[in-house]
Amino acid sequence: MCRIFHEALPCIPLWTSFPHPIYPEFNGLMNRLNHLGNDYVECSAADMSIGLKVYVDRNALGTYKDQTITKINPDGTYNITERNNVSLVKLKQKVTHILPSLLFIDNGVYEIKDVVINDDAGEWTENIVDIEIPISIIGESREHCIVIGGLMMKGKKEDDINVSCLTLRDSKGNGVWGRNGASIHLDNVSVENSVWHQTQYHEEL
């Protein structure tokens, strides 16, 4: 019977939950997941070949864009999709980790720590958590799963971030912020008492 069920039932998606035994703060758990989803390491010259996908930090802020090596030059530099004569130290390779696609949040009240936000508009502080990977965040109930702060989605445009069954409350800045990133899907989510928002950054909401 176990073999029948094993072959007939679909695999359970990989998931994690919050509160988490290792990461007691919501920011800490999401930062760890973001790191695993955007983990880059130094390239080795021995591994380089034409057609290899590499990543370049274009603005020195840890935001990597994928490129393809089109030529290996005699001086030890590389031509990539958008640039020529790029040195090896500027190229990265991405480490692929198996990430949870579901994050369950128990009923309770959880405060998001303040973080410093920097962009062209300046610098300020918000109690907001970054989400940089495709994931579904599911609260136990909208009435009793309360997150004090906001969510900032910064994943790729082809990614989907789903949030359901929780309340975002008392953000010092944005309640839900799509910052030139993933598509945002909200279901049974209450956003209350946010101080302000920036609509110019919202992609899909």
URJOZI-V260010 format. One record per pair of residues at least 24 apart in sequence whose C-alpha atoms are under 8 Angstrom apart, sorted by sequence separation. I is the first residue (numbers start at 1). J is the second residue. D is the distance in Angstrom with one decimal. If there is no record, write none. Layout:
BEGIN
I,J,D  I,J,D
END
This chain:
BEGIN
128,152,6.6  130,154,6.9  131,155,6.8  132,156,7.6  137,161,7.9  141,165,5.0  142,166,3.8  143,167,7.0  150,174,5.8  151,175,6.3  152,176,6.1  153,177,6.2  154,178,6.7  157,181,5.1  158,182,6.4  159,183,6.3  160,184,6.2  161,185,6.2  162,186,6.0  163,187,6.4  164,188,5.5  165,189,5.4  166,190,6.6  167,191,5.9  168,192,6.2  169,193,5.9  170,194,5.3  171,195,6.2  172,196,7.6  173,197,6.3  174,198,7.4  177,201,7.3  178,202,4.5  179,203,7.2  134,159,5.3  135,160,7.0  136,161,5.8  137,162,6.1  138,163,6.0  139,164,6.2  140,165,6.4  141,166,5.7  142,167,5.4  150,175,4.3  151,176,5.0  152,177,4.6  153,178,5.0  154,179,5.5  156,181,5.1  157,182,4.4  158,183,7.3  160,185,7.4  162,187,7.8  164,189,5.6  167,192,7.5  169,194,6.8  170,195,7.4  177,202,6.5  178,203,6.0  133,159,7.3  134,160,5.2  135,161,5.2  136,162,4.5  137,163,4.8  138,164,5.0  139,165,4.8  140,166,7.2  149,175,6.7  150,176,5.7  151,177,6.2  152,178,6.0  153,179,6.0  154,180,6.5  155,181,4.8  156,182,5.0  157,183,6.3  163,189,7.3  178,204,7.2  134,161,5.2  135,162,6.4  136,163,5.8  137,164,6.4  138,165,6.0  139,166,4.9  150,177,7.7  152,179,6.7  154,181,4.4  155,182,4.7  178,205,7.5  133,161,7.6  136,164,7.9  138,166,7.3  153,181,6.1  154,182,6.1  153,182,6.2  153,184,7.6  103,135,7.3  105,137,7.4  107,139,7.1  57,90,7.3  101,134,7.1  102,135,5.9  103,136,6.1  104,137,6.0  105,138,6.1  106,139,6.2  107,140,5.5  56,90,6.3  57,91,7.8  101,135,4.8  102,136,4.9  103,137,4.8  104,138,4.9  105,139,4.6  106,140,5.3  107,141,6.6  56,91,5.3  100,135,7.4  101,136,6.1  102,137,6.1  103,138,6.1  104,139,5.8  105,140,6.1  109,144,7.6  112,147,7.2  55,91,5.7  56,92,6.4  102,138,7.4  104,140,7.3  108,144,6.0  109,145,6.3  110,146,6.3  111,147,6.0  112,148,6.0  54,91,6.3  55,92,4.9  107,144,5.2  108,145,5.1  109,146,4.7  110,147,4.9  111,148,4.6  112,149,5.5  54,92,5.7  55,93,6.0  107,145,4.2  108,146,6.1  109,147,5.9  110,148,5.9  111,149,6.6  112,150,7.7  54,93,5.3  55,94,7.3  106,145,6.5  107,146,7.3  109,148,7.2  53,93,7.7  54,94,7.5  105,145,7.2  45,88,7.2  128,171,7.3  44,88,7.8  127,171,6.2  43,88,6.9  126,171,7.3  127,172,6.0  128,173,7.9  43,89,7.4  126,172,5.4  127,173,7.4  128,174,7.7  142,188,6.7  42,89,7.1  125,172,8.0  126,173,5.6  142,189,6.4  43,91,6.3  126,174,7.9  134,182,7.7  142,190,7.1  42,91,6.9  43,92,5.3  42,92,5.1  43,93,5.9  41,92,5.5  42,93,6.4  40,92,5.9  41,93,5.5  40,93,5.4  41,94,6.4  40,94,4.4  41,95,7.1  39,94,5.8  40,95,5.8  38,94,7.2  39,95,5.4  38,95,7.7  39,96,7.4  37,96,7.3  36,96,7.8  37,97,6.7  36,97,6.1  37,99,7.1  36,99,7.4  33,99,7.3  16,100,6.4  26,110,7.5  14,99,7.1  15,100,4.5  18,103,7.3  26,111,7.8  27,112,6.4  14,100,4.5  15,101,5.9  16,102,6.4  17,103,5.2  18,104,6.2  19,105,6.9  25,111,8.0  26,112,6.4  27,113,6.8  13,100,7.3  14,101,5.9  15,102,4.6  16,103,5.1  17,104,4.6  18,105,4.8  19,106,7.0  25,112,7.3  13,101,6.7  14,102,6.7  15,103,5.8  16,104,6.5  17,105,5.8  18,106,6.4  25,113,8.0  13,102,7.3  15,104,7.7  17,106,7.7  37,132,7.7  37,133,6.2  34,131,6.8  34,132,5.6  30,129,7.4  31,130,7.3  34,133,6.2  30,130,7.0  31,131,8.0  33,133,7.7  30,131,6.7  27,129,5.5  26,129,7.6  27,130,7.6
END
